[in-house]
């Protein structure tokens, strides 16, 4: 019964990242240095608003939090607000959930904490998953959207960044299953570029890195501050431990 429910959720695109990708491909490593690069976070915010916010909401994120990555209210209003009028509004979309389900087979999930929810201890962080996912779309005319994905096979989402990356086909070959030689399995052997995009491969990977960095930041805008505070707390505890150790030695020196 549990297996049936898990299969159903995956088919609808509603399962968690860990569940949806169990036994799948290995994830590439997200370039973590982008998390401290303000320019990368700002570019990621721009990509998110232009390509993701049309269907996916970020209902727990307010536009004015973008000031934390160096943007002014004027920049936010002038360049990033297309579905709202007040800079204090949350990032909602006007897409009707029922229509979205009819079009894509599943309601697009909210992306506020998507990077945190897709983590898998055996494969990597949610940022690793998203970085891999956004770079492994390929053309598949057997699917309703015309697209498929190596990291999430039969995903309902089309490739929204295809104009940047171009269109690619995935090459598979049949090989004997290493666990059961009597069976055949499809093995991925690389991509074939069908049409060029507006970016080359390196520039596209860099853009996806910026987008994922923003998604990671959006899930916890105070993450960097928390890390800094954690270091200060540990240093403080270390100093306190030193004083407590010496004070303890002073109290007990006469007893010894």
C-alpha positions, 0 to 999 in steps of 0.5 A: 500500500505504501509503495502504491501511494508513493508511486501515485505521488511521484506520478502527480509530481507531489512527492518530496525530492528524496522520494521522487529521486530514490534510485535515480541519477547522481546529483551534481554539486551546486557551486556553494560560493554563489550563496555569498555572491550578491550579484549571483543572488540578484541575478537569480532573483531576476531569473526567478521572477521572469521564468518561475513566478509565472506558474510557481508562487513563493507565498511565504516570501515578500518582495521587500526581503530582496533588500537583504541582497542589496536591492533598493525598493525602486529596483524591486518595483521597477524590475521585479514586480509584475504580479503585485503593486506593493513591495510588502506583498508576498510573491503570489501568482494569478494562475488558477490552480485548477487550470494548472492541474488540467494543463500540467497534470499537477498543481505547480508547488510553492517554491519558497522552501523548495531547496530545503524540501528536496534534500536527500542525505544519500545524494546531497542538498536540495540545492544540488538536486535543483542544480542537476534538475534544471540542467537535465531537461531534454526533448521527449515527444511522448510526454504531454509537454514535449519535455522530460528530465533525467533527475525527475523522469516524467516530470509534469513541468516543461523546460522553462529555460529552454530558450537560454539552453536550447533544445537537447535530445537525450541519447540512451542505449540498451545494456544488460541489467547488472543485477539481472543479465536476462533483462535490458535497461536503458543507459543514458549516454549523453545529450545531443544539441538540437537547437542552440540557446541564447547562452552557451553551456558554461553561461547556462550552468552559471545562470542556473547556479544563480537561480538555485542560489536564490532559491536556497537563499529564499528558503532561509534569508537569514541563513548567512546571519545564522551562520555568523551568529553560530560562530560567535556563539561557539567562540563565546562558549569556548571562552566561557569554557576556558574561564570555567576550567581555570575557575574550577582549578582555582576552587579545587587546588587547596583540596588537592 
